[in-house]
């Protein structure tokens, strides 16, 4: 089981198990919903897009300069591992629930 900061910036730490799914401790689901309602998920997505764009530009600059050693500047697929995919799916589900005014 891994402890993950929801959306990488929410300060809500959830337990994620590849085999059994996401586990919430007391008040974590409520805090996640509050984070989403406050616009935190949109802000996190905008920040992730900006980070990926910055990494892409850095990689293009290094390639144009003939430096093929990207090191820690660019790591393809880094943000798209299965753990983040599960968090993104959970975030999308929670967002849909909130919009539906359940």
SULHUZI-V109333 format. One record per pair of residues at least 4 apart in sequence whose C-alpha atoms are under 7 Angstrom apart, sorted by the first residue. I is the first residue (numbers start at 1). J is the second residue. D is the distance in whole Angstrom. If there is no record, write none. Layout:
[[I & J & D] [I & J & D]]
This chain:
[[1 & 15 & 6] [1 & 16 & 6] [1 & 17 & 4] [2 & 15 & 6] [2 & 16 & 5] [2 & 17 & 6] [3 & 13 & 6] [3 & 14 & 6] [3 & 15 & 5] [3 & 16 & 6] [4 & 13 & 5] [4 & 14 & 5] [4 & 15 & 6] [4 & 16 & 7] [5 & 9 & 7] [5 & 10 & 7] [5 & 11 & 6] [5 & 12 & 6] [5 & 13 & 4] [5 & 14 & 6] [6 & 10 & 6] [6 & 12 & 6] [6 & 13 & 6] [6 & 14 & 7] [6 & 87 & 7] [7 & 41 & 7] [7 & 44 & 6] [9 & 44 & 7] [10 & 35 & 7] [12 & 28 & 6] [12 & 31 & 7] [12 & 32 & 7] [14 & 23 & 6] [14 & 24 & 6] [15 & 22 & 6] [15 & 23 & 5] [15 & 24 & 7] [16 & 21 & 6] [16 & 22 & 4] [16 & 23 & 6] [17 & 21 & 5] [17 & 22 & 6] [24 & 28 & 6] [24 & 29 & 6] [27 & 31 & 6] [28 & 32 & 6] [29 & 33 & 6] [30 & 34 & 6] [31 & 35 & 6] [32 & 36 & 6] [33 & 37 & 6] [34 & 38 & 6] [35 & 39 & 7] [35 & 40 & 5] [36 & 40 & 5] [36 & 41 & 5] [36 & 95 & 7] [39 & 43 & 6] [40 & 44 & 6] [41 & 45 & 6] [42 & 46 & 6] [43 & 47 & 6] [44 & 48 & 6] [45 & 49 & 6] [46 & 50 & 6] [47 & 51 & 6] [48 & 52 & 6] [49 & 53 & 6] [50 & 54 & 6] [51 & 55 & 6] [52 & 56 & 6] [53 & 57 & 6] [54 & 58 & 6] [55 & 59 & 6] [55 & 73 & 6] [55 & 74 & 6] [56 & 60 & 6] [57 & 61 & 6] [58 & 62 & 6] [59 & 63 & 6] [59 & 70 & 7] [59 & 74 & 6] [60 & 64 & 6] [61 & 65 & 6] [62 & 66 & 6] [62 & 67 & 5] [62 & 68 & 7] [63 & 67 & 6] [63 & 68 & 6] [70 & 74 & 6] [77 & 81 & 7] [79 & 84 & 7] [80 & 84 & 6] [80 & 85 & 6] [81 & 85 & 6] [82 & 86 & 6] [83 & 87 & 6] [84 & 88 & 6] [85 & 89 & 6] [86 & 90 & 6] [87 & 91 & 6] [88 & 92 & 6] [89 & 93 & 6] [90 & 94 & 6] [91 & 95 & 6] [92 & 96 & 6] [93 & 97 & 6] [94 & 98 & 6] [95 & 99 & 6] [96 & 100 & 6] [97 & 101 & 7] [97 & 102 & 6] [98 & 102 & 7]]
